[in-house]
């Protein structure tokens, strides 16, 4: 029996798909982000597929169901998908800016989350993470 996919997970998947497809192509690195989300959220791929339609993105209505922390989390995942291939394309940046608006985040919030996500991605891309570097990164970005 497949379990119901929570609104936060639907929002994350919608944001990641939207970001990944903003440049017109789903890259392998972006697919890996989606696979990691399915695994991290302990989802069955069937439950995910049945709860999400292609082209479905996070709208203001669905964002209203989320807490401030969840909206930031959605934005972080979207940014992670954008930086997964090493660069953020202009179409992805435009999508992220639009997503931030739909989530009710300011451009300043989006920029702060983007900086944090990029640094975190770089710090963890090679596997093991230096605890001092990770702590410093978190202290700088988490208030």
Phi, psi and omega in degrees: 000128179274142180266159182291138180274123182295153180306322180297320181291318177300319180295317180297312181298317178299318180293318180292315177300313180301316179294313183298325183269356182301327180267007175090357184214136177269105182284159179301320179297325178287324175298322179296323176298315179297317178299319180296322179295314179302316181291313182297322182275002179055049181260153169272138182302327178296320179295321179294311182298321183285342182261357186227134177249138177305141181088351179278122180235174180287122177252172179301324181294312180290328178294329180295337178284346187263152174281169177302317180297318180294322178296320176296322180295318177301315181296319179300314179297319179298317179295320178301318177297322181292322183269357185302329180266006175102339180220157173254115178290159179301320180295324177291318179299319178295318178297316181297319179297316178295317179300316179303318178296316179295330179277353181082020179265148176279165176298326177297316177300314181298314180297319179296315179294322179295315179299314179299313183295318178300313181295319179294319178299313179297322183289333185250357186298329184267009178107262184289151183239133174289122184299322179296316179296318180297315180297317179299316179299313180294318180298325179289328189253339182257122183260000000 
